[in-house]
Amino acid sequence: MDTLEALASHILQSQPFSRLLGARLLSSGEGTAELGIDVIDEIKQQHGFVHGGVLSYLADNSITFAGGLALGGDALTSEFKINYLKPALGAQIVARARAISAGKRQRRSASPRYTR
């Protein structure tokens, strides 16, 4: 790929679930990504709000793209937390992510061991 944006666009289009949702890469840079999805009836829940699973997908994918672009290639999300504060309304939902730290290893802290 010639540019990081071309790489990011190629990766997004190679994800069947992203294509199913109609996700678009709105902007990207080294360590940043902005993804958008048009709000259609098929992604709403019974109260007319965008389904939390769709919001979670968008958060997850934008985080992964920002991290991958910071590293110059592919990445996977290992963990994230989301708190839904307000329902998602409008014609489009947008997720913006920025990598604040990038490395090729995930640090693990010691975890307790349990025995029976």
KAGI-V110911 format. One record per backbone hydrogen bond with DSSP energy under -0.5 kcal/mol. CO is the residue of the C=O (numbers start at 0). NH is the residue of the N-H. Records with the same first field share a line. If there is no record, write none. Layout:
CO->NH  NH
//
This chain:
2->6
3->7
4->8
5->9
6->10
7->11
8->12
9->13
10->13
11->14
13->15
14->18
15->19
16->20
17->21  22
18->21
23->25  35
26->33
28->30  31
30->98
31->28
32->96
33->25  26
34->94
35->23
36->92
37->39
39->42
40->43
42->50
44->47
48->44
50->53  54
51->55
52->56
53->57
54->58
55->59
56->60
57->61
58->62
59->63
60->64
61->65
62->66
63->67
64->68
65->69
66->70
67->71  72
82->84
86->88
87->49
90->38
92->36
94->34
96->32
104->106
//
